[in-house]
Amino acid sequence: MVSVVQNVAIDCADAYALARFWSEVTGRPLDAADRPGDPEVQVTLAEGGPALYFHQVPEAKTVKNRLHLCLRPETTREQEVERLLGIGATLVADRREADGAGWAVLADPEGNEFCVLRSASDRAA
């Protein structure tokens, strides 16, 4: 017997706003029932698959994440980093190397860190 990952829960100050950001990051829609002001909002990543579940909490984020998402873009890593910066992410640490290896550490609008890895086309080049 095994357990199946239902969702990845993310504490936040504004569940709807942060879910909208991640909806744009992943290209996946918010749950149809979710509305602005809702304290719980989710973005389903794949049909029947796990969701990003945003839960409003009163306390602010204060330390580095103990768990984070790593994204593998469909475009190049550089194009994806620029796109994400354009929709509200911030660059936390640049771990990209001159030979093309490495990753970029970004944060979402509430400071949750995530990584952007090399794409399949980056890795093939």
N, C-alpha and C positions, 0 to 999 in steps of 0.2 A: 504494500500500500504506500502511496505517496500523497503529498499535498500539492495543490495547484495554486500558483500565485494568482490571486483575485485582483489585487490592485497594489500600487505603490502609493502610500498615504503621505501627503505633504502638508504640514502645518503652515498656515499663512494668515495674514491680516485681512486680505480681501480675496476670498475663494473665487469669486466670479472673474475678477480682473486677472488673477494669476492663471486661472484655467484658460482664459481667452489667449493669453500670451503663449501658453504651451500648446493650445490648439493650433495657433499659427506656426509654431516651431515644427510640430509633427504633421501638419496638414490633415489632422483628424478633427471631427466636429465635437462640440460640447454635447452632452446628453440633451436630448430634445426638451426635457422637462426643466432644465436649469435656467434660472433667471438672475439678473442683477440683484444683489443683496442676499442671495441664498448663502447660507453658512457652509453648505457642502455642495461641491460641483465636481463633475468628472469628465474626463476625456478618455474615451475608449480607444486604445491603440490599434486593435485589430478585431475583426468580427469574432465574437466569442472569446476574445483574448483578454489580457489584463488591462486595467485602466490606470490612469493617473488620477488619484482621488485627492482633491483639495479640500481641506477642513479648516475653517476659520477658528483661530485660537486667540486669546487675549494677549499673550506674551509675544514679544518680538524675538527674532532670531538673534542669537548672541555669539555663537561660535561656529567654526567650520563644520560642514556637514560630515556625518559619519558614514553616510551612504549618498551616492550621487549617480546621475544618469550619464552614460557615455553615448554620444550620437555619432553615427556613421552616415554622412550626407550622401545624397544622390549626385550632387554636383561636386566640385572640388572643395576641399577643406577651406581654402581661402575665400571662395565665393560664399560658402555657408557662414563663416565667421562674420563676413561683412553684412550678410542678410540679417543675421541674428542681432548684431550691433544696431542695425537700422530699425529693428522692431522693439528695442528696449533692453537688450542684454548689455552687460558691461564686461570688459576684459579684466580678469583677475590675475592671470599668470600666463605668460607665453612660453610654452614648452616645445615650440616648433624648432626643428634643427635645420641647419643649412642643407643637409642632404635630403630633406623632405620628410624625415621621420618626426615623431613627436605628436603633440596635440596642443590645443588651446583650451585654457580653463576660463570659462565665462560664468557669469552669475545672472540669474533671472531678475526681474524688477524687485523682488523681495530679498535678494542676496543669496539665494540657493545656488551653490556651485554646480556646474556640469561641464563635461568635456566635449570637444569636437575633435574627432579622430580623422585620420586620412580616409578619403573615399576609396572605393574599389579602383577608380581610374587613377587616383594619386598613387596607390600601391602598385599598380601595374606599370607606371611610368618610370 
